[in-house]
Amino acid sequence: MSADPTQVLAFETDCHIFDGCGFPAPGLHSFLFEPLWGDADSNVYFNKTMLLALLGSIVIVGFFWAAFRKPKVVPGKLQMVAEAGYDFIRRGVVYETIGKKEGEKYVPLVVALFFFIWMMNLWSIIPVAQFPVTGIISYPLVLALIVYILWVSLTFKRHGFVGFFKNVTGYDKSLGAVLPLSMTIEFFSNLLVRPFTHAVRLFANMFAGHTLLLLFTIASWYLLNGIGIAYAGVSFVMTIVMTAFELFIQALQAYVFVLLTCTYIQGALAEHH
């Protein structure tokens, strides 16, 4: 599906309040982009979000390569920042959730997920880009699917078929008569709802945050006319406040995603009682 080129993250720059034009509110059209290459109708194309995802991957890989290509005992500034970020995820998330012995092998995956998601979120406030890649549901969905496949495969490998069934259904014979109902709820919750909520939690926050930023940014320009200038100032201040708040949310959502990832891995490795 393609969007009208005049409605892609755009608004009429000559449209202001009291000029007889309505407020160009952001909506779903603000999340649709014309292909930079290819044909959207054939589903073979390359658009802005794909470009940002590619550039973000290059930035992350380039950053860590530059930081660790010649590691020093006494680290320089870049190596120190990279080590601090890596160590924060390794010790503060992986070790704390999975444990050092079991979790060490999953550190590279979790670190990669965290910094990739964080970078995809950060595009929202970077000039020219100004769009969170994770605001498109397909990106969080693929990331959640990777975690889901890992969780299922680890559970099968560690516990076998019977153990897997007990793990995903929360089998506990002490529940007595309510056991069938409890197992049914747990089964659907773990196998169907879990990957969906894992993806939607990230997507919904980035979607909502970007919409609010657009709303106040467009309003600041739209109100810039006559007496509306006073309201435009308030809207502009809110834009700055929301941008600062969005910075916090972007890091928080990346953290929550990898924390849940580690929780799922820990659940797959834990012995069922």
C-alpha positions in Angstrom: 0.0 0.0 0.0 1.4 3.4 -0.9 0.6 6.8 0.6 -0.3 10.0 -1.0 3.1 11.8 -1.4 1.5 15.0 0.1 0.5 13.1 3.2 3.8 11.5 4.2 4.9 13.1 7.5 4.0 16.4 5.9 1.6 19.3 6.4 0.8 22.5 4.5 3.5 24.9 5.4 1.4 27.9 4.4 -1.6 26.7 6.6 -2.1 28.5 9.8 -5.0 29.1 12.2 -7.4 31.8 11.2 -6.4 31.3 7.5 -9.5 29.2 6.8 -7.7 25.8 6.7 -8.2 23.0 9.2 -5.6 21.6 11.5 -3.5 19.0 9.6 -3.6 16.4 12.4 -1.2 13.5 12.2 -2.6 10.0 11.6 -1.9 6.7 10.0 -0.7 8.5 6.8 2.2 9.8 8.9 3.5 6.2 9.1 3.4 5.5 5.4 6.2 6.2 3.0 6.6 6.2 -0.7 9.2 3.7 -2.0 12.7 5.2 -2.5 13.2 2.3 -5.0 10.9 -0.3 -6.4 7.1 -0.7 -6.6 5.0 -0.8 -3.5 2.2 -2.6 -5.4 4.5 -5.5 -6.2 5.8 -5.6 -2.6 9.3 -5.3 -3.8 10.6 -2.0 -2.8 12.9 0.0 -0.5 11.6 2.8 1.6 12.6 5.3 4.3 12.2 2.9 7.3 14.2 0.2 5.6 17.0 2.8 4.9 16.9 3.9 8.6 17.1 0.3 9.7 20.1 -0.4 7.5 21.8 2.8 8.5 21.1 2.1 12.2 22.7 -1.4 11.8 25.8 0.2 10.2 26.0 2.8 13.0 25.9 0.1 15.7 28.3 -2.2 14.1 30.6 0.7 13.2 30.5 2.0 16.8 31.5 -1.3 18.4 34.1 -2.1 15.7 35.7 1.3 16.2 35.6 0.8 20.0 37.1 -2.7 20.1 39.2 -3.1 17.0 42.3 -2.2 19.0 41.3 -2.7 22.7 43.6 -1.2 25.3 44.2 -2.1 28.9 43.6 1.5 29.7 40.6 2.2 27.5 40.1 5.4 25.5 36.8 7.4 25.6 35.1 5.4 22.9 36.2 2.0 24.3 35.1 3.1 27.7 31.6 4.1 26.5 31.2 0.8 24.6 32.5 -1.3 27.5 30.1 0.5 29.9 27.1 -0.2 27.6 28.1 -3.8 27.0 28.8 -4.4 30.7 25.5 -2.8 31.7 23.5 -5.2 29.6 25.7 -8.2 30.5 25.7 -7.7 34.3 22.5 -5.7 34.9 20.2 -7.7 32.6 21.6 -11.0 31.5 23.5 -12.1 34.7 20.7 -10.7 37.0 18.0 -12.6 35.1 19.6 -15.8 33.7 22.7 -16.1 35.8 26.4 -15.8 34.9 26.9 -19.5 34.1 23.9 -20.0 31.9 23.6 -16.4 30.6 27.1 -15.8 29.2 26.4 -17.4 25.9 23.3 -15.1 25.4 25.1 -11.9 26.1 26.0 -11.0 22.5 22.4 -11.6 21.4 20.9 -9.5 24.1 23.5 -6.7 23.7 22.8 -6.6 19.9 19.0 -6.5 20.5 19.3 -3.7 23.0 21.5 -1.4 20.9 19.6 -2.1 17.7 16.2 -1.4 19.2 17.6 1.7 21.0 19.1 3.0 17.7 15.8 2.3 15.8 13.9 4.3 18.5 16.4 7.2 18.5 15.8 7.9 14.8 12.6 9.6 16.0 14.4 12.6 17.4 17.3 12.8 14.9 16.9 15.6 12.4 16.0 14.6 8.8 15.2 11.0 9.9 12.6 12.0 12.5 10.9 8.6 12.5 11.1 5.6 14.9 11.6 2.5 12.9 10.0 0.5 15.6 6.8 2.6 15.1 6.2 0.2 12.2 4.8 -3.1 13.7 6.7 -5.4 11.3 10.1 -4.5 12.9 9.2 -5.3 16.6 7.3 -8.3 15.3 10.3 -9.8 13.6 12.5 -9.2 16.7 9.9 -10.8 19.0 9.7 -13.7 16.6 13.4 -14.3 16.9 13.1 -14.3 20.7 10.0 -16.6 20.4 11.8 -19.2 18.2 14.8 -19.1 20.6 12.6 -19.6 23.6 10.7 -22.6 22.0 13.8 -24.3 20.8 15.6 -23.9 24.1 12.6 -25.3 26.0 12.4 -28.3 23.7 16.2 -28.9 23.9 16.3 -28.6 27.7 13.1 -30.4 28.7 12.0 -32.6 25.8 8.4 -32.7 24.5 6.8 -33.6 27.8 8.8 -31.0 29.7 8.0 -28.4 27.0 4.3 -29.1 27.4 4.5 -28.8 31.2 6.6 -25.6 30.9 4.2 -23.8 28.5 1.1 -24.9 30.3 2.3 -24.2 33.8 1.4 -27.8 34.8 1.0 -28.1 38.6 -1.1 -31.1 39.8 -1.6 -29.3 43.2 -4.1 -27.1 41.4 -6.6 -29.9 41.4 -9.9 -29.3 39.6 -8.9 -26.0 38.1 -5.7 -27.5 36.5 -7.3 -28.0 33.0 -8.5 -24.4 32.9 -5.2 -23.1 34.2 -3.3 -25.1 31.6 -5.5 -23.9 28.8 -5.0 -20.2 29.8 -1.2 -20.7 30.2 -0.9 -22.5 26.9 -2.6 -19.8 24.9 -0.9 -17.1 26.9 2.6 -18.4 26.3 2.4 -19.7 22.8 0.1 -17.1 21.2 -0.2 -14.0 23.3 3.4 -13.8 24.5 5.1 -13.0 21.1 2.3 -10.6 20.3 2.5 -8.6 23.5 6.3 -8.6 23.3 6.1 -6.9 20.0 3.2 -4.6 20.6 4.6 -3.2 23.9 7.5 -1.7 21.9 5.5 -0.8 18.9 2.7 0.9 20.8 5.0 3.1 22.8 7.0 4.3 19.8 3.8 4.8 17.7 2.2 6.9 20.4 5.3 8.8 21.2 5.9 9.7 17.6 2.3 10.8 17.1 2.5 13.1 20.1 5.7 14.6 18.9 4.1 15.2 15.5 1.0 16.7 17.1 2.9 19.3 19.1 5.4 20.1 16.3 2.6 20.6 13.7 0.5 22.6 16.2 3.5 24.9 16.9 3.6 25.9 13.3 -0.2 25.9 12.7 -0.8 28.2 15.6 1.9 30.7 14.6 -0.5 33.4 13.4 -2.1 36.4 15.2 -3.1 35.7 18.7 -2.4 32.1 18.2 1.4 32.9 18.6 0.9 32.6 22.4 -0.5 29.1 22.1 2.2 28.3 19.5 4.8 29.1 22.2 3.2 26.7 24.7 3.0 24.0 22.0 6.7 24.5 21.2 7.6 24.1 24.9 5.6 20.9 24.9 7.5 19.7 21.9 10.8 20.1 23.7 9.4 18.4 26.9 8.0 15.5 24.8 11.3 15.1 23.0 13.1 14.9 26.3 10.5 12.4 27.6 10.8 10.4 24.4 14.5 10.1 24.9 13.8 8.4 28.2 11.1 6.1 26.8 13.3 5.1 23.9 16.0 3.7 26.2 13.4 2.3 28.6 11.6 0.3 25.9 14.8 -1.2 24.6 15.6 -2.2 28.1 12.2 -3.7 28.7 12.4 -5.7 25.5 15.7 -7.3 26.4 14.7 -7.8 30.0 11.6 -9.8 28.9 13.9 -11.7 26.4 16.1 -12.7 29.3 13.1 -13.7 31.4 11.8 -15.9 28.6 15.3 -17.5 28.2 15.5 -18.1 31.9 12.1 -19.7 31.9 13.1 -22.0 29.1 16.2 -23.1 31.0 14.7 -23.4 34.5 13.7 -26.8 35.8 10.0 -27.3 36.0 8.6 -28.4 39.4 
